[in-house]
């Protein structure tokens, strides 16, 4: 059986086409009856991720190769189990919403990762870091495949999902894009094969989103697809419509594309930094009247940046904050920041900013609940404050639209917006200012990429 697999920065989704559905895409429930599973993982101990991957590999040859490659890591996992007295049958990995729940309940005890796709193209990864990300992605893919096959079985489809098309951004990183893209694709390919997919292909996410939309067109159009994902924004200028959709070769129809590592996560981070971090001492002064450096506060919320997170969790930062409490003119705020760090609640803070962004799509203001830090602790954020905070990443998104249009050498007939952050009125206003009176059409903000990948999978498999 074939599938379209959106291994997204924010969410995962998998689509199939059931024979009885007459080429209609079905997105399979992956968690709690929902088709979209947050791209999160929580492990009781980070060393146990590798162990669980090994246990779930089905192919004897692949398993033997993995056991050989990870012999040291697996030995360490066994030691951790013995030291922590963890029963072999005790659940050690949690995914999606369950991962969030475990992290909220036990932030200091386990290992939590959100949006690992954001890290796959990072520059300067050491071999052991690449191996670790391979294991994280493999574990998540194994879980998605397992849950998707269970859901498919309820439709009477008992065969395994062996073939898949996975979405990819135009560029995983802005710097050294070619090298970055190769590294990320290699990690995703290795992970998908270990997860049990026999054949794996990739398709640009904005093109996948466009394929899903194309089926609805009754006239040929030049469409600017704007896919604002969690980790990247990708734009594609595509010729679409009845005279294009059945072509076997579509390369000539893809007339412009651009992409950069700026997406919904960056909006969350900017909001958290600009309007929540001041509650923890950012912008305050030292006793000598000099301003407190903002770097450590931005490191705290830059949860999609390996270097920033490494700095934030380092001993050097711990010592710096101890001294800052003594030197600060507002020590109570710095102590609150230290508590946030000690309890590993910075991911929770950025998640709260994300929820605020979502609420501001339909409301003019939102009260951010920060009671996980202190009782009765909250902050009001208006849509205007949000717009001010995210101005810089939105300008980058608008520049990507310009680049795709420039490559195409023509103006679009309409703009098709997809991706979760595309619902934000702030972003929609920026798009309208950029493209003028061109019609703007909304896609399925969460499911269009997975659906388009499934359409493409049907064609090639």
C-alpha positions as CSV (number, residue, x, y, z in Angstrom):
1,X,0.0,0.0,0.0
2,X,1.2,3.5,-0.8
3,X,0.9,6.7,1.3
4,X,1.6,10.4,1.4
5,X,3.5,11.3,4.6
6,X,3.7,14.8,5.8
7,X,6.4,14.6,8.4
8,X,5.9,18.2,9.4
9,X,7.7,20.6,11.8
10,X,4.5,21.1,13.8
11,X,2.4,18.0,12.9
12,X,2.5,14.7,11.2
13,X,-0.2,13.3,8.9
14,X,-0.5,10.4,6.6
15,X,-2.9,9.9,3.7
16,X,-3.9,6.9,1.6
17,X,-6.4,6.3,-1.2
18,X,-8.7,3.4,-0.4
19,X,-10.0,1.5,-3.4
20,X,-13.6,2.1,-2.4
21,X,-13.0,5.9,-2.3
22,X,-12.5,6.4,-6.1
23,X,-9.2,8.3,-5.8
24,X,-10.3,10.4,-2.9
25,X,-7.6,10.9,-0.3
26,X,-8.3,9.7,3.3
27,X,-6.1,11.1,6.1
28,X,-5.8,8.4,8.6
29,X,-6.4,9.0,12.4
30,X,-3.0,8.9,14.2
31,X,-3.9,9.8,17.7
32,X,-7.2,10.1,19.7
33,X,-9.1,9.8,16.5
34,X,-7.4,12.8,15.0
35,X,-5.5,12.9,11.7
36,X,-2.9,15.4,12.9
37,X,-0.3,14.3,15.5
38,X,2.0,17.0,17.0
39,X,5.6,16.4,16.0
40,X,6.8,15.8,19.6
41,X,8.5,13.0,21.5
42,X,9.0,12.5,25.2
43,X,11.4,9.8,26.5
44,X,11.9,8.8,30.1
45,X,15.6,8.9,29.3
46,X,17.1,10.1,26.0
47,X,19.3,7.0,25.9
48,X,16.1,4.8,25.6
49,X,15.1,6.3,22.2
50,X,17.7,4.2,20.4
51,X,16.6,1.0,22.3
52,X,13.0,1.5,21.3
53,X,13.9,2.0,17.7
54,X,15.9,-1.3,17.7
55,X,12.9,-3.1,19.2
56,X,10.5,-1.8,16.6
57,X,12.6,-2.5,13.4
58,X,10.9,-5.3,11.5
59,X,13.4,-6.3,8.9
60,X,16.0,-8.8,10.2
61,X,18.7,-7.4,8.0
62,X,18.0,-3.8,8.9
63,X,17.8,-4.7,12.6
64,X,21.1,-6.5,12.6
65,X,22.8,-3.5,10.9
66,X,21.3,-1.1,13.4
67,X,22.4,-3.2,16.4
68,X,25.9,-3.2,15.0
69,X,25.9,0.6,14.4
70,X,24.4,1.5,17.8
71,X,26.1,-1.2,20.0
72,X,27.6,1.4,22.4
73,X,24.4,3.4,22.6
74,X,22.3,0.3,23.2
75,X,24.7,-0.8,26.0
76,X,24.3,2.6,27.6
77,X,20.5,2.2,27.4
78,X,20.7,-1.1,29.2
79,X,22.8,0.5,32.0
80,X,20.2,3.3,32.3
81,X,17.4,0.8,32.6
82,X,19.3,-0.9,35.4
83,X,20.2,2.3,37.2
84,X,16.7,3.7,37.1
85,X,15.1,0.3,37.8
86,X,12.9,0.6,34.7
87,X,10.9,-2.4,33.9
88,X,11.3,-3.8,30.3
89,X,7.5,-3.5,29.8
90,X,7.2,0.1,31.0
91,X,6.4,2.6,28.3
92,X,9.4,4.7,27.7
93,X,8.5,6.8,24.7
94,X,5.5,9.0,24.2
95,X,4.4,10.8,21.0
96,X,2.2,13.7,20.0
97,X,-0.3,15.0,22.5
98,X,0.8,12.3,25.0
99,X,4.3,13.6,24.7
100,X,3.1,17.1,25.6
101,X,1.2,15.7,28.6
102,X,4.2,13.9,29.9
103,X,6.4,16.9,29.5
104,X,3.9,19.2,31.3
105,X,3.7,16.7,34.2
106,X,7.4,15.8,34.4
107,X,9.4,18.5,32.7
108,X,12.6,18.0,34.7
109,X,12.7,14.2,34.6
110,X,12.6,13.1,30.9
111,X,13.8,14.2,27.5
112,X,11.4,16.3,25.4
113,X,11.8,17.3,21.8
114,X,9.4,19.3,19.6
115,X,9.8,19.9,15.9
116,X,12.9,17.8,15.3
117,X,12.6,18.5,11.6
118,X,13.9,22.0,12.3
119,X,17.3,20.6,13.4
120,X,17.9,18.2,10.5
121,X,19.7,20.7,8.2
122,X,21.6,22.4,11.0
123,X,25.3,23.2,10.2
124,X,28.1,21.6,12.1
125,X,26.3,18.5,13.4
126,X,28.7,16.0,14.7
127,X,28.3,12.3,13.6
128,X,26.8,11.4,17.0
129,X,24.3,14.2,16.7
130,X,23.3,13.0,13.3
131,X,22.8,9.5,14.6
132,X,20.7,10.8,17.5
133,X,18.4,12.7,15.1
134,X,18.2,9.6,12.9
135,X,16.9,7.7,16.0
136,X,14.4,10.5,17.0
137,X,13.0,10.7,13.5
138,X,12.9,6.9,13.1
139,X,11.0,6.5,16.4
140,X,8.4,9.0,15.3
141,X,8.0,7.5,11.8
142,X,7.7,4.0,13.3
143,X,4.9,5.3,15.5
144,X,3.1,7.1,12.7
145,X,3.3,4.1,10.4
146,X,2.1,1.8,13.1
147,X,-0.9,4.0,14.0
148,X,-1.7,4.6,10.3
149,X,-1.8,0.9,9.6
150,X,-4.1,0.3,12.6
151,X,-6.5,3.0,11.2
152,X,-6.2,1.5,7.7
153,X,-7.2,-1.9,9.1
154,X,-10.5,-0.5,10.3
155,X,-11.2,0.4,6.6
156,X,-10.5,-3.2,5.7
157,X,-7.0,-2.5,4.4
158,X,-4.9,-5.1,6.1
159,X,-1.7,-4.8,4.0
160,X,1.3,-2.8,5.4
161,X,2.1,0.7,4.1
162,X,5.3,0.0,2.2
163,X,5.7,2.9,-0.2
164,X,5.5,6.6,0.7
165,X,6.1,10.1,-0.6
166,X,7.4,12.4,2.1
167,X,7.2,16.2,1.9
168,X,10.2,18.4,2.1
169,X,10.7,22.1,2.2
170,X,12.6,23.9,-0.6
171,X,15.4,24.6,1.8
172,X,15.8,23.2,5.3
173,X,18.2,26.0,6.3
174,X,19.2,29.4,4.8
175,X,22.9,28.9,5.0
176,X,24.8,26.3,3.0
177,X,21.4,25.2,1.5
178,X,22.7,22.4,-0.7
179,X,24.8,20.7,2.0
180,X,22.0,21.3,4.5
181,X,19.3,19.8,2.2
182,X,21.4,16.7,1.6
183,X,22.0,16.1,5.3
184,X,18.3,16.4,6.1
185,X,17.2,14.3,3.2
186,X,19.7,11.6,4.2
187,X,18.4,11.6,7.8
188,X,14.8,11.3,6.6
189,X,15.6,8.6,4.1
190,X,17.6,6.5,6.6
191,X,14.8,6.9,9.2
192,X,12.0,6.0,6.7
193,X,13.8,2.8,5.7
194,X,14.3,1.8,9.3
195,X,10.7,2.6,10.0
196,X,9.8,-0.1,7.4
197,X,9.1,1.8,4.2
198,X,10.5,-0.2,1.3
199,X,10.5,2.8,-1.2
200,X,10.7,6.5,-0.3
201,X,10.4,9.5,-2.6
202,X,10.3,13.2,-1.8
203,X,8.3,16.1,-3.1
204,X,8.5,19.8,-2.4
205,X,5.8,20.7,0.1
206,X,4.4,23.8,-1.8
207,X,4.0,21.7,-4.9
208,X,2.2,18.9,-2.9
209,X,-0.1,21.5,-1.5
210,X,-0.8,22.8,-5.0
211,X,-1.6,19.4,-6.4
212,X,-4.3,19.0,-3.8
213,X,-5.8,22.4,-4.9
214,X,-5.4,21.7,-8.6
215,X,-8.2,19.1,-8.6
216,X,-10.7,21.9,-7.8
217,X,-9.7,24.2,-10.8
218,X,-12.0,24.3,-13.8
219,X,-9.7,26.7,-15.7
220,X,-6.0,26.9,-16.2
221,X,-4.3,29.3,-13.8
222,X,-0.9,30.4,-12.7
223,X,-1.0,29.9,-9.0
224,X,1.4,31.2,-6.3
225,X,1.3,28.6,-3.6
226,X,2.4,29.9,-0.2
227,X,3.0,27.2,2.4
228,X,3.7,28.7,5.8
229,X,4.7,25.6,7.8
230,X,6.0,25.4,11.3
231,X,9.7,25.5,10.4
232,X,9.8,26.9,6.9
233,X,7.9,29.1,4.4
234,X,7.9,27.7,0.9
235,X,6.5,29.4,-2.2
236,X,6.0,28.0,-5.7
237,X,4.7,29.4,-8.9
238,X,2.8,26.6,-10.7
239,X,0.8,26.4,-13.9
240,X,-2.3,24.4,-12.9
241,X,-5.7,23.4,-14.2
242,X,-7.5,20.9,-16.5
243,X,-4.8,21.0,-19.2
244,X,-2.0,20.4,-16.8
245,X,-3.1,18.0,-14.0
246,X,-2.9,14.8,-16.0
247,X,0.6,15.3,-17.4
248,X,3.1,12.7,-16.5
249,X,5.9,15.3,-16.5
250,X,5.2,18.5,-14.7
251,X,8.7,20.1,-14.5
252,X,7.8,22.8,-17.0
253,X,4.7,23.7,-15.0
254,X,6.8,24.5,-11.9
255,X,8.1,27.9,-13.0
256,X,9.4,29.4,-9.7
257,X,10.1,28.4,-6.2
258,X,11.7,29.7,-3.0
259,X,12.0,28.7,0.6
260,X,13.7,29.6,3.8
261,X,13.8,28.4,7.4
262,X,11.3,30.9,8.7
263,X,7.8,29.7,9.7
264,X,5.2,29.5,12.4
265,X,7.8,28.5,15.1
266,X,9.6,31.8,14.5
267,X,6.4,33.7,15.1
268,X,6.0,31.8,18.4
269,X,9.6,32.5,19.4
270,X,9.4,36.2,18.5
271,X,6.2,36.6,20.5
272,X,7.6,34.7,23.5
273,X,10.8,36.8,23.4
274,X,9.2,40.2,22.8
275,X,6.2,40.0,25.2
276,X,6.7,37.1,27.6
277,X,10.4,37.3,28.4
278,X,10.2,40.8,30.0
279,X,8.2,39.1,32.7
280,X,11.3,37.1,33.4
281,X,13.7,40.0,33.5
282,X,14.5,40.7,29.9
283,X,14.8,44.5,29.4
284,X,15.5,45.0,33.1
285,X,18.6,46.8,34.5
286,X,21.6,45.9,36.7
287,X,22.1,47.8,40.0
288,X,24.7,49.9,38.2
289,X,22.1,51.1,35.8
290,X,23.3,49.2,32.8
291,X,20.8,47.0,30.8
292,X,20.8,43.3,31.3
293,X,22.0,41.4,28.2
294,X,19.1,39.9,26.2
295,X,21.1,37.0,24.8
296,X,20.3,34.4,27.4
297,X,16.6,35.2,27.3
298,X,16.5,34.8,23.5
299,X,18.4,31.5,23.9
300,X,15.7,30.3,26.2
301,X,12.9,30.7,23.7
302,X,14.9,29.7,20.6
303,X,13.7,26.1,20.9
304,X,14.4,25.4,17.2
305,X,18.1,26.3,17.5
306,X,20.6,23.6,18.7
307,X,23.3,26.1,19.6
308,X,20.9,28.4,21.5
309,X,19.5,25.4,23.5
310,X,23.0,24.1,24.3
311,X,24.1,27.6,25.5
312,X,20.9,28.0,27.6
313,X,21.3,24.6,29.3
314,X,25.1,25.0,29.9
315,X,26.9,25.3,33.2
316,X,28.2,28.6,32.1
317,X,24.7,30.0,31.8
318,X,23.8,28.5,35.3
319,X,26.8,30.4,36.8
320,X,25.9,33.5,34.9
321,X,22.4,33.6,36.2
322,X,23.5,33.0,39.7
323,X,25.6,36.1,39.5
324,X,22.9,38.0,37.7
325,X,20.5,37.5,40.6
326,X,23.0,39.3,42.8
327,X,23.7,42.1,40.3
328,X,20.2,42.7,39.1
329,X,18.0,45.7,40.1
330,X,15.0,43.3,39.7
331,X,16.2,40.1,41.3
332,X,12.7,38.7,41.7
333,X,12.3,38.6,37.9
334,X,15.7,36.9,37.4
335,X,14.8,34.3,40.0
336,X,11.6,33.6,38.1
337,X,13.8,33.1,35.0
338,X,16.1,30.8,36.9
339,X,13.1,28.7,38.0
340,X,11.9,28.5,34.4
341,X,15.3,27.2,33.4
342,X,15.7,24.8,36.3
343,X,12.3,23.2,35.7
344,X,12.9,23.1,31.9
345,X,9.7,25.0,31.2
346,X,11.0,27.1,28.3
347,X,9.4,24.7,25.8
348,X,6.1,25.2,27.7
349,X,6.5,29.0,27.5
350,X,6.9,28.9,23.7
351,X,4.0,26.5,23.4
352,X,1.9,29.1,25.3
353,X,3.0,31.7,22.8
354,X,1.9,29.3,20.0
355,X,-1.5,28.9,21.6
356,X,-1.7,32.7,21.8
357,X,-0.9,33.1,18.1
358,X,-3.7,30.6,17.3
359,X,-6.2,32.4,19.5
360,X,-5.3,35.7,17.9
361,X,-6.4,34.3,14.5
362,X,-10.0,34.8,15.7
363,X,-9.7,37.2,18.6
364,X,-8.4,40.7,19.1
365,X,-6.6,39.8,22.3
366,X,-5.7,36.7,24.4
367,X,-4.8,36.0,28.0
368,X,-1.7,33.8,28.1
369,X,-1.9,31.4,31.0
370,X,1.5,31.2,32.8
371,X,0.3,29.3,35.9
372,X,2.8,26.5,35.1
373,X,5.4,29.0,36.3
374,X,3.5,30.6,39.2
375,X,0.0,30.5,40.5
376,X,-2.3,33.2,39.1
377,X,0.3,34.3,36.6
378,X,-0.8,35.5,33.2
379,X,-0.3,38.2,30.5
380,X,-2.6,39.8,28.0
381,X,-1.4,40.0,24.4
382,X,-3.3,42.0,21.7
383,X,-3.2,41.3,18.0
384,X,-1.4,44.6,17.5
385,X,1.3,43.6,19.9
386,X,1.6,40.2,18.1
387,X,1.9,42.0,14.7
388,X,4.7,44.2,16.1
389,X,6.6,41.2,17.5
390,X,6.5,39.2,14.3
391,X,7.2,42.0,11.8
392,X,10.7,40.7,10.9
393,X,9.8,37.1,10.1
394,X,6.7,38.2,8.1
395,X,9.0,40.5,6.0
396,X,11.1,37.4,5.2
397,X,8.0,35.5,4.2
398,X,6.9,38.3,1.9
399,X,10.4,38.4,0.3
400,X,10.1,34.7,-0.5
401,X,6.9,35.4,-2.4
402,X,8.7,38.1,-4.4
403,X,11.5,35.7,-5.2
404,X,9.2,33.0,-6.6
405,X,7.3,35.6,-8.7
406,X,10.5,37.0,-10.0
407,X,11.8,33.6,-11.0
408,X,8.5,32.9,-12.9
409,X,8.7,36.2,-14.8
410,X,4.9,36.7,-14.5
411,X,2.3,37.6,-12.0
412,X,0.0,34.9,-10.4
413,X,-3.7,34.7,-11.3
414,X,-4.4,33.7,-7.7
415,X,-2.6,33.0,-4.4
416,X,-3.2,29.7,-2.6
417,X,-2.4,29.8,1.1
418,X,-1.8,26.8,3.2
419,X,0.0,25.9,6.5
420,X,-1.3,26.5,10.0
421,X,0.1,30.0,10.4
422,X,-1.6,31.0,7.1
423,X,-4.8,31.5,9.1
424,X,-3.3,34.5,11.0
425,X,-5.0,37.8,10.0
426,X,-1.6,39.5,10.5
427,X,0.0,37.2,7.8
428,X,-2.9,37.5,5.5
429,X,-2.7,41.3,5.6
430,X,1.0,41.2,4.7
431,X,0.2,38.9,1.8
432,X,-2.5,41.2,0.5
433,X,-0.2,44.2,0.8
434,X,2.4,42.3,-1.3
435,X,0.2,41.0,-4.1
436,X,-2.5,43.7,-4.4
437,X,-5.8,42.7,-5.8
438,X,-4.9,39.1,-6.8
439,X,-7.5,36.6,-5.4
440,X,-6.4,34.8,-2.3
441,X,-7.7,31.3,-1.7
442,X,-7.5,29.3,1.5
443,X,-6.5,25.7,1.4
444,X,-6.8,23.1,4.1
445,X,-4.3,24.7,6.4
446,X,-3.2,21.5,7.9
447,X,-4.1,18.7,5.5
448,X,-3.3,20.0,2.0
449,X,0.3,18.9,2.0
450,X,-0.5,15.3,3.1
451,X,-3.3,15.1,0.6
452,X,-1.1,16.3,-2.3
453,X,1.7,13.9,-1.3
454,X,-0.9,11.1,-1.5
455,X,-2.1,12.2,-4.9
456,X,1.6,12.1,-6.1
457,X,2.1,8.7,-4.5
458,X,-0.8,7.4,-6.5
459,X,0.8,8.6,-9.7
460,X,4.3,7.2,-9.1
461,X,3.4,3.9,-7.3
